[in-house]
Structures are given as C-alpha cells and as structure tokens.
Amino acid sequence: MSQPTDDPLVCLCARVTEATVLLAKESGVRDVPGLREATGANTGCGDCLLDLEELLAL
C-alpha cells in the first residue's frame, strides 16, 4: 500500500510522516534530538536531517 500524498514520509528509515513531525512540534518538541526521542525520526541513515530541521523552523 502506498503512502498518501497529503502526508509524505519525512524519515524513510523510521517511516515518520510530516504530520507526525508537526504534531511533535505542536507538543513542544523544538529540536532534532527531541524528534528522535518522540518519533524515532533520524535514527537510521540520517538523510532526513535537513527536512526535519526545515519542518521545525516552520
């Protein structure tokens, strides 16, 4: 089954979506280490780092 286009994957390794990152941000997460702890994002290859930083900066 493919991922819905309205909620793209940001972290492929941990299968973390953009919506999950934004929800974590709304819950008080302010940095990538916090996202790692809250969502598991950026715990694999690391290719998502810049995307995560961009989402946190919104």
Distance bins in CASP14 RR format, pairs under 12 A and 6 or more apart:
PFRMAT RR
TARGET T0000
AUTHOR 0000-0000-0000
RMODE 2
METHOD distances of the structure
MODEL  1
2 8 0 0 0 0 0 1 0 0 0 0 0
2 9 0 0 0 0 0 1 0 0 0 0 0
3 9 1 0 1 0 0 0 0 0 0 0 0
3 10 0 0 0 0 0 1 0 0 0 0 0
3 12 0 0 0 0 1 0 0 0 0 0 0
3 15 0 0 0 0 1 0 0 0 0 0 0
3 16 0 0 0 0 0 1 0 0 0 0 0
3 17 1 0 0 1 0 0 0 0 0 0 0
3 18 0 0 0 0 0 1 0 0 0 0 0
3 19 0 0 0 0 0 1 0 0 0 0 0
3 20 0 0 0 0 0 1 0 0 0 0 0
4 17 0 0 0 0 1 0 0 0 0 0 0
4 18 0 0 0 0 0 1 0 0 0 0 0
4 19 0 0 0 0 1 0 0 0 0 0 0
5 17 0 0 0 0 0 1 0 0 0 0 0
5 18 0 0 0 0 0 1 0 0 0 0 0
6 17 0 0 0 0 1 0 0 0 0 0 0
6 18 0 0 0 0 1 0 0 0 0 0 0
6 19 0 0 0 0 1 0 0 0 0 0 0
7 15 0 0 0 0 0 1 0 0 0 0 0
7 16 0 0 0 0 0 1 0 0 0 0 0
7 17 1 0 1 0 0 0 0 0 0 0 0
7 18 1 0 0 1 0 0 0 0 0 0 0
7 19 1 0 1 0 0 0 0 0 0 0 0
7 20 0 0 0 0 1 0 0 0 0 0 0
7 21 0 0 0 0 0 1 0 0 0 0 0
7 22 0 0 0 0 1 0 0 0 0 0 0
7 23 0 0 0 0 0 1 0 0 0 0 0
8 15 0 0 0 0 0 1 0 0 0 0 0
8 16 0 0 0 0 0 1 0 0 0 0 0
8 17 1 0 0 1 0 0 0 0 0 0 0
8 18 1 0 1 0 0 0 0 0 0 0 0
8 19 0 0 0 0 1 0 0 0 0 0 0
8 20 0 0 0 0 0 1 0 0 0 0 0
8 21 0 0 0 0 0 1 0 0 0 0 0
8 22 0 0 0 0 0 1 0 0 0 0 0
8 48 0 0 0 0 0 1 0 0 0 0 0
8 51 0 0 0 0 1 0 0 0 0 0 0
8 55 0 0 0 0 0 1 0 0 0 0 0
9 15 1 0 0 1 0 0 0 0 0 0 0
9 16 1 0 0 1 0 0 0 0 0 0 0
9 17 1 0 1 0 0 0 0 0 0 0 0
9 18 1 0 0 1 0 0 0 0 0 0 0
9 19 0 0 0 0 0 1 0 0 0 0 0
9 20 0 0 0 0 1 0 0 0 0 0 0
9 21 0 0 0 0 0 1 0 0 0 0 0
9 39 0 0 0 0 0 1 0 0 0 0 0
9 41 0 0 0 0 1 0 0 0 0 0 0
9 47 0 0 0 0 0 1 0 0 0 0 0
9 48 0 0 0 0 1 0 0 0 0 0 0
9 51 0 0 0 0 1 0 0 0 0 0 0
9 52 0 0 0 0 0 1 0 0 0 0 0
10 16 1 0 1 0 0 0 0 0 0 0 0
10 17 1 0 0 1 0 0 0 0 0 0 0
10 18 1 0 1 0 0 0 0 0 0 0 0
10 19 0 0 0 0 1 0 0 0 0 0 0
10 20 1 0 0 1 0 0 0 0 0 0 0
10 21 1 0 1 0 0 0 0 0 0 0 0
10 22 0 0 0 0 1 0 0 0 0 0 0
10 24 0 0 0 0 0 1 0 0 0 0 0
10 25 0 0 0 0 0 1 0 0 0 0 0
10 32 0 0 0 0 0 1 0 0 0 0 0
10 35 0 0 0 0 1 0 0 0 0 0 0
10 39 0 0 0 0 1 0 0 0 0 0 0
10 40 0 0 0 0 0 1 0 0 0 0 0
10 41 1 0 0 1 0 0 0 0 0 0 0
10 42 0 0 0 0 1 0 0 0 0 0 0
10 46 0 0 0 0 0 1 0 0 0 0 0
10 47 0 0 0 0 0 1 0 0 0 0 0
10 48 1 0 1 0 0 0 0 0 0 0 0
10 49 0 0 0 0 0 1 0 0 0 0 0
10 50 0 0 0 0 0 1 0 0 0 0 0
10 51 1 0 1 0 0 0 0 0 0 0 0
10 52 1 0 0 1 0 0 0 0 0 0 0
10 53 0 0 0 0 0 1 0 0 0 0 0
10 54 0 0 0 0 1 0 0 0 0 0 0
10 55 1 0 0 1 0 0 0 0 0 0 0
10 56 0 0 0 0 0 1 0 0 0 0 0
11 17 0 0 0 0 1 0 0 0 0 0 0
11 18 0 0 0 0 1 0 0 0 0 0 0
11 20 0 0 0 0 1 0 0 0 0 0 0
11 21 0 0 0 0 1 0 0 0 0 0 0
11 24 0 0 0 0 0 1 0 0 0 0 0
11 32 0 0 0 0 0 1 0 0 0 0 0
11 35 0 0 0 0 1 0 0 0 0 0 0
11 36 0 0 0 0 1 0 0 0 0 0 0
11 38 0 0 0 0 0 1 0 0 0 0 0
11 39 1 0 0 1 0 0 0 0 0 0 0
11 40 1 0 0 1 0 0 0 0 0 0 0
11 41 1 1 0 0 0 0 0 0 0 0 0
11 42 1 0 0 1 0 0 0 0 0 0 0
11 43 0 0 0 0 1 0 0 0 0 0 0
11 44 1 0 0 1 0 0 0 0 0 0 0
11 45 0 0 0 0 1 0 0 0 0 0 0
11 46 0 0 0 0 1 0 0 0 0 0 0
11 47 0 0 0 0 1 0 0 0 0 0 0
11 48 1 0 1 0 0 0 0 0 0 0 0
11 49 0 0 0 0 1 0 0 0 0 0 0
11 50 0 0 0 0 0 1 0 0 0 0 0
11 51 1 0 0 1 0 0 0 0 0 0 0
11 52 1 0 0 1 0 0 0 0 0 0 0
11 55 0 0 0 0 0 1 0 0 0 0 0
12 41 0 0 0 0 1 0 0 0 0 0 0
12 42 0 0 0 0 0 1 0 0 0 0 0
12 43 0 0 0 0 0 1 0 0 0 0 0
12 44 0 0 0 0 1 0 0 0 0 0 0
12 45 1 0 0 1 0 0 0 0 0 0 0
12 46 0 0 0 0 1 0 0 0 0 0 0
12 47 1 0 0 1 0 0 0 0 0 0 0
12 48 1 0 0 1 0 0 0 0 0 0 0
12 51 0 0 0 0 0 1 0 0 0 0 0
13 36 0 0 0 0 0 1 0 0 0 0 0
13 39 0 0 0 0 0 1 0 0 0 0 0
13 40 0 0 0 0 1 0 0 0 0 0 0
13 41 0 0 0 0 1 0 0 0 0 0 0
13 42 0 0 0 0 1 0 0 0 0 0 0
13 43 1 0 0 1 0 0 0 0 0 0 0
13 44 1 0 1 0 0 0 0 0 0 0 0
13 45 1 0 1 0 0 0 0 0 0 0 0
13 46 1 0 0 1 0 0 0 0 0 0 0
13 47 0 0 0 0 1 0 0 0 0 0 0
13 48 1 0 0 1 0 0 0 0 0 0 0
13 49 0 0 0 0 0 1 0 0 0 0 0
14 20 0 0 0 0 1 0 0 0 0 0 0
14 21 0 0 0 0 0 1 0 0 0 0 0
14 35 0 0 0 0 1 0 0 0 0 0 0
14 36 0 0 0 0 1 0 0 0 0 0 0
14 37 0 0 0 0 0 1 0 0 0 0 0
14 38 0 0 0 0 0 1 0 0 0 0 0
14 39 1 0 0 1 0 0 0 0 0 0 0
14 40 1 0 1 0 0 0 0 0 0 0 0
14 41 1 0 1 0 0 0 0 0 0 0 0
14 42 1 0 0 1 0 0 0 0 0 0 0
14 43 1 0 1 0 0 0 0 0 0 0 0
14 44 1 0 0 1 0 0 0 0 0 0 0
14 45 0 0 0 0 1 0 0 0 0 0 0
14 46 0 0 0 0 0 1 0 0 0 0 0
14 47 0 0 0 0 0 1 0 0 0 0 0
14 48 0 0 0 0 1 0 0 0 0 0 0
14 52 0 0 0 0 0 1 0 0 0 0 0
15 39 0 0 0 0 1 0 0 0 0 0 0
15 40 0 0 0 0 1 0 0 0 0 0 0
15 41 0 0 0 0 1 0 0 0 0 0 0
15 43 0 0 0 0 0 1 0 0 0 0 0
15 44 0 0 0 0 0 1 0 0 0 0 0
15 48 0 0 0 0 0 1 0 0 0 0 0
16 22 0 0 0 0 0 1 0 0 0 0 0
16 23 0 0 0 0 0 1 0 0 0 0 0
16 24 0 0 0 0 1 0 0 0 0 0 0
16 29 0 0 0 0 0 1 0 0 0 0 0
16 32 0 0 0 0 0 1 0 0 0 0 0
16 35 0 0 0 0 1 0 0 0 0 0 0
16 36 0 0 0 0 1 0 0 0 0 0 0
16 38 0 0 0 0 1 0 0 0 0 0 0
16 39 1 0 1 0 0 0 0 0 0 0 0
16 40 1 0 0 1 0 0 0 0 0 0 0
16 41 1 0 1 0 0 0 0 0 0 0 0
16 42 0 0 0 0 1 0 0 0 0 0 0
16 43 0 0 0 0 1 0 0 0 0 0 0
16 44 0 0 0 0 0 1 0 0 0 0 0
16 46 0 0 0 0 0 1 0 0 0 0 0
16 48 1 0 0 1 0 0 0 0 0 0 0
16 51 0 0 0 0 0 1 0 0 0 0 0
16 52 0 0 0 0 1 0 0 0 0 0 0
16 55 0 0 0 0 0 1 0 0 0 0 0
17 23 0 0 0 0 1 0 0 0 0 0 0
17 24 0 0 0 0 0 1 0 0 0 0 0
17 39 0 0 0 0 1 0 0 0 0 0 0
17 40 0 0 0 0 0 1 0 0 0 0 0
17 41 0 0 0 0 1 0 0 0 0 0 0
17 48 0 0 0 0 0 1 0 0 0 0 0
17 51 0 0 0 0 0 1 0 0 0 0 0
17 52 0 0 0 0 0 1 0 0 0 0 0
17 55 0 0 0 0 0 1 0 0 0 0 0
18 24 0 0 0 0 0 1 0 0 0 0 0
18 25 0 0 0 0 0 1 0 0 0 0 0
18 35 0 0 0 0 0 1 0 0 0 0 0
18 39 0 0 0 0 0 1 0 0 0 0 0
18 41 0 0 0 0 0 1 0 0 0 0 0
18 48 0 0 0 0 0 1 0 0 0 0 0
18 51 0 0 0 0 1 0 0 0 0 0 0
18 52 0 0 0 0 1 0 0 0 0 0 0
18 54 0 0 0 0 0 1 0 0 0 0 0
18 55 1 0 0 1 0 0 0 0 0 0 0
18 56 0 0 0 0 0 1 0 0 0 0 0
18 58 0 0 0 0 0 1 0 0 0 0 0
19 25 0 0 0 0 0 1 0 0 0 0 0
19 26 0 0 0 0 0 1 0 0 0 0 0
19 39 0 0 0 0 0 1 0 0 0 0 0
19 55 0 0 0 0 0 1 0 0 0 0 0
20 26 0 0 0 0 0 1 0 0 0 0 0
20 27 0 0 0 0 0 1 0 0 0 0 0
20 29 0 0 0 0 0 1 0 0 0 0 0
20 35 0 0 0 0 1 0 0 0 0 0 0
20 38 0 0 0 0 1 0 0 0 0 0 0
20 39 1 0 1 0 0 0 0 0 0 0 0
20 40 0 0 0 0 1 0 0 0 0 0 0
20 41 1 0 0 1 0 0 0 0 0 0 0
20 48 0 0 0 0 0 1 0 0 0 0 0
20 52 0 0 0 0 0 1 0 0 0 0 0
20 55 0 0 0 0 0 1 0 0 0 0 0
21 27 0 0 0 0 0 1 0 0 0 0 0
21 28 0 0 0 0 0 1 0 0 0 0 0
21 29 0 0 0 0 1 0 0 0 0 0 0
21 31 0 0 0 0 0 1 0 0 0 0 0
21 32 0 0 0 0 0 1 0 0 0 0 0
21 34 0 0 0 0 0 1 0 0 0 0 0
21 35 1 0 0 1 0 0 0 0 0 0 0
21 36 0 0 0 0 0 1 0 0 0 0 0
21 38 0 0 0 0 1 0 0 0 0 0 0
21 39 1 0 0 1 0 0 0 0 0 0 0
21 40 0 0 0 0 0 1 0 0 0 0 0
21 41 1 0 0 1 0 0 0 0 0 0 0
21 42 0 0 0 0 0 1 0 0 0 0 0
21 48 0 0 0 0 1 0 0 0 0 0 0
21 51 0 0 0 0 1 0 0 0 0 0 0
21 52 1 0 0 1 0 0 0 0 0 0 0
21 53 0 0 0 0 0 1 0 0 0 0 0
21 54 0 0 0 0 1 0 0 0 0 0 0
21 55 1 0 1 0 0 0 0 0 0 0 0
21 56 1 0 0 1 0 0 0 0 0 0 0
21 57 0 0 0 0 0 1 0 0 0 0 0
21 58 0 0 0 0 1 0 0 0 0 0 0
22 28 0 0 0 0 0 1 0 0 0 0 0
22 29 0 0 0 0 1 0 0 0 0 0 0
22 35 0 0 0 0 0 1 0 0 0 0 0
22 38 0 0 0 0 0 1 0 0 0 0 0
22 39 0 0 0 0 0 1 0 0 0 0 0
22 41 0 0 0 0 0 1 0 0 0 0 0
22 52 0 0 0 0 0 1 0 0 0 0 0
22 54 0 0 0 0 0 1 0 0 0 0 0
22 55 1 0 0 1 0 0 0 0 0 0 0
22 56 0 0 0 0 1 0 0 0 0 0 0
22 57 0 0 0 0 0 1 0 0 0 0 0
22 58 1 0 0 1 0 0 0 0 0 0 0
23 29 0 0 0 0 1 0 0 0 0 0 0
23 35 0 0 0 0 0 1 0 0 0 0 0
23 38 0 0 0 0 1 0 0 0 0 0 0
23 39 0 0 0 0 1 0 0 0 0 0 0
23 41 0 0 0 0 0 1 0 0 0 0 0
23 55 0 0 0 0 0 1 0 0 0 0 0
24 30 0 0 0 0 1 0 0 0 0 0 0
24 31 0 0 0 0 0 1 0 0 0 0 0
24 32 0 0 0 0 0 1 0 0 0 0 0
24 33 0 0 0 0 0 1 0 0 0 0 0
24 34 1 0 0 1 0 0 0 0 0 0 0
24 35 1 0 1 0 0 0 0 0 0 0 0
24 36 0 0 0 0 0 1 0 0 0 0 0
24 37 0 0 0 0 1 0 0 0 0 0 0
24 38 1 0 1 0 0 0 0 0 0 0 0
24 39 1 0 1 0 0 0 0 0 0 0 0
24 40 0 0 0 0 1 0 0 0 0 0 0
24 41 0 0 0 0 1 0 0 0 0 0 0
24 42 0 0 0 0 0 1 0 0 0 0 0
24 52 0 0 0 0 1 0 0 0 0 0 0
24 55 0 0 0 0 1 0 0 0 0 0 0
24 56 0 0 0 0 1 0 0 0 0 0 0
25 31 0 0 0 0 0 1 0 0 0 0 0
25 32 0 0 0 0 0 1 0 0 0 0 0
25 34 0 0 0 0 1 0 0 0 0 0 0
25 35 0 0 0 0 1 0 0 0 0 0 0
25 38 0 0 0 0 1 0 0 0 0 0 0
25 39 0 0 0 0 0 1 0 0 0 0 0
25 41 0 0 0 0 0 1 0 0 0 0 0
25 52 0 0 0 0 1 0 0 0 0 0 0
25 53 0 0 0 0 0 1 0 0 0 0 0
25 54 0 0 0 0 0 1 0 0 0 0 0
25 55 1 0 0 1 0 0 0 0 0 0 0
25 56 1 0 0 1 0 0 0 0 0 0 0
25 57 0 0 0 0 1 0 0 0 0 0 0
25 58 1 0 0 1 0 0 0 0 0 0 0
26 38 0 0 0 0 0 1 0 0 0 0 0
26 55 0 0 0 0 0 1 0 0 0 0 0
26 56 0 0 0 0 0 1 0 0 0 0 0
26 58 0 0 0 0 0 1 0 0 0 0 0
27 34 0 0 0 0 0 1 0 0 0 0 0
27 35 0 0 0 0 0 1 0 0 0 0 0
27 37 0 0 0 0 0 1 0 0 0 0 0
27 38 1 0 0 1 0 0 0 0 0 0 0
27 39 0 0 0 0 0 1 0 0 0 0 0
28 34 0 0 0 0 1 0 0 0 0 0 0
28 35 0 0 0 0 0 1 0 0 0 0 0
28 37 0 0 0 0 0 1 0 0 0 0 0
28 38 0 0 0 0 1 0 0 0 0 0 0
28 56 0 0 0 0 0 1 0 0 0 0 0
29 35 1 0 1 0 0 0 0 0 0 0 0
29 36 0 0 0 0 1 0 0 0 0 0 0
29 37 0 0 0 0 1 0 0 0 0 0 0
29 38 1 0 1 0 0 0 0 0 0 0 0
29 39 0 0 0 0 1 0 0 0 0 0 0
29 40 0 0 0 0 0 1 0 0 0 0 0
29 41 0 0 0 0 0 1 0 0 0 0 0
29 42 0 0 0 0 0 1 0 0 0 0 0
29 52 0 0 0 0 0 1 0 0 0 0 0
29 55 0 0 0 0 0 1 0 0 0 0 0
29 56 1 0 0 1 0 0 0 0 0 0 0
30 37 0 0 0 0 0 1 0 0 0 0 0
30 38 0 0 0 0 0 1 0 0 0 0 0
30 52 0 0 0 0 0 1 0 0 0 0 0
30 53 0 0 0 0 0 1 0 0 0 0 0
30 55 0 0 0 0 0 1 0 0 0 0 0
30 56 1 0 0 1 0 0 0 0 0 0 0
30 57 0 0 0 0 0 1 0 0 0 0 0
31 37 0 0 0 0 1 0 0 0 0 0 0
31 38 0 0 0 0 0 1 0 0 0 0 0
31 41 0 0 0 0 0 1 0 0 0 0 0
31 42 0 0 0 0 0 1 0 0 0 0 0
31 49 0 0 0 0 0 1 0 0 0 0 0
31 52 0 0 0 0 1 0 0 0 0 0 0
31 53 0 0 0 0 1 0 0 0 0 0 0
31 55 0 0 0 0 0 1 0 0 0 0 0
31 56 1 0 0 1 0 0 0 0 0 0 0
31 57 0 0 0 0 0 1 0 0 0 0 0
32 38 0 0 0 0 0 1 0 0 0 0 0
32 39 0 0 0 0 0 1 0 0 0 0 0
32 40 0 0 0 0 0 1 0 0 0 0 0
32 41 0 0 0 0 1 0 0 0 0 0 0
32 42 1 0 1 0 0 0 0 0 0 0 0
32 43 0 0 0 0 0 1 0 0 0 0 0
32 46 0 0 0 0 1 0 0 0 0 0 0
32 48 0 0 0 0 1 0 0 0 0 0 0
32 49 1 0 0 1 0 0 0 0 0 0 0
32 50 0 0 0 0 0 1 0 0 0 0 0
32 51 0 0 0 0 0 1 0 0 0 0 0
32 52 1 0 1 0 0 0 0 0 0 0 0
32 53 1 0 0 1 0 0 0 0 0 0 0
32 54 0 0 0 0 0 1 0 0 0 0 0
32 55 0 0 0 0 0 1 0 0 0 0 0
32 56 1 0 0 1 0 0 0 0 0 0 0
32 57 0 0 0 0 0 1 0 0 0 0 0
33 39 0 0 0 0 0 1 0 0 0 0 0
33 40 0 0 0 0 0 1 0 0 0 0 0
33 41 0 0 0 0 0 1 0 0 0 0 0
33 42 0 0 0 0 1 0 0 0 0 0 0
33 43 0 0 0 0 0 1 0 0 0 0 0
33 49 0 0 0 0 0 1 0 0 0 0 0
33 52 0 0 0 0 0 1 0 0 0 0 0
33 53 0 0 0 0 0 1 0 0 0 0 0
33 56 0 0 0 0 0 1 0 0 0 0 0
34 40 0 0 0 0 1 0 0 0 0 0 0
34 41 0 0 0 0 1 0 0 0 0 0 0
34 42 0 0 0 0 1 0 0 0 0 0 0
34 43 0 0 0 0 0 1 0 0 0 0 0
34 52 0 0 0 0 1 0 0 0 0 0 0
34 56 0 0 0 0 1 0 0 0 0 0 0
35 41 1 0 1 0 0 0 0 0 0 0 0
35 42 1 0 0 1 0 0 0 0 0 0 0
35 43 0 0 0 0 1 0 0 0 0 0 0
35 46 0 0 0 0 0 1 0 0 0 0 0
35 48 0 0 0 0 1 0 0 0 0 0 0
35 49 0 0 0 0 1 0 0 0 0 0 0
35 51 0 0 0 0 0 1 0 0 0 0 0
35 52 1 0 1 0 0 0 0 0 0 0 0
35 53 0 0 0 0 1 0 0 0 0 0 0
35 55 0 0 0 0 1 0 0 0 0 0 0
35 56 1 0 0 1 0 0 0 0 0 0 0
36 42 1 0 1 0 0 0 0 0 0 0 0
36 43 1 0 1 0 0 0 0 0 0 0 0
36 44 0 0 0 0 1 0 0 0 0 0 0
36 46 0 0 0 0 0 1 0 0 0 0 0
36 48 0 0 0 0 0 1 0 0 0 0 0
36 49 0 0 0 0 0 1 0 0 0 0 0
36 52 0 0 0 0 1 0 0 0 0 0 0
37 43 0 0 0 0 1 0 0 0 0 0 0
38 52 0 0 0 0 0 1 0 0 0 0 0
38 56 0 0 0 0 0 1 0 0 0 0 0
39 48 0 0 0 0 0 1 0 0 0 0 0
39 52 0 0 0 0 1 0 0 0 0 0 0
39 55 0 0 0 0 0 1 0 0 0 0 0
39 56 0 0 0 0 0 1 0 0 0 0 0
40 46 0 0 0 0 0 1 0 0 0 0 0
40 48 0 0 0 0 0 1 0 0 0 0 0
40 52 0 0 0 0 0 1 0 0 0 0 0
41 47 0 0 0 0 0 1 0 0 0 0 0
41 48 1 0 0 1 0 0 0 0 0 0 0
41 49 0 0 0 0 1 0 0 0 0 0 0
41 51 0 0 0 0 1 0 0 0 0 0 0
41 52 1 0 1 0 0 0 0 0 0 0 0
41 53 0 0 0 0 0 1 0 0 0 0 0
41 55 0 0 0 0 1 0 0 0 0 0 0
41 56 0 0 0 0 0 1 0 0 0 0 0
42 48 1 0 1 0 0 0 0 0 0 0 0
42 49 1 0 1 0 0 0 0 0 0 0 0
42 50 0 0 0 0 0 1 0 0 0 0 0
42 51 0 0 0 0 1 0 0 0 0 0 0
42 52 1 0 1 0 0 0 0 0 0 0 0
42 53 0 0 0 0 1 0 0 0 0 0 0
42 55 0 0 0 0 0 1 0 0 0 0 0
42 56 0 0 0 0 0 1 0 0 0 0 0
43 49 0 0 0 0 0 1 0 0 0 0 0
43 52 0 0 0 0 0 1 0 0 0 0 0
46 52 0 0 0 0 1 0 0 0 0 0 0
46 53 0 0 0 0 0 1 0 0 0 0 0
48 54 0 0 0 0 0 1 0 0 0 0 0
48 55 0 0 0 0 1 0 0 0 0 0 0
48 56 0 0 0 0 0 1 0 0 0 0 0
49 55 0 0 0 0 0 1 0 0 0 0 0
49 56 0 0 0 0 0 1 0 0 0 0 0
50 56 0 0 0 0 0 1 0 0 0 0 0
50 57 0 0 0 0 0 1 0 0 0 0 0
51 57 0 0 0 0 0 1 0 0 0 0 0
51 58 0 0 0 0 0 1 0 0 0 0 0
52 58 0 0 0 0 0 1 0 0 0 0 0
END
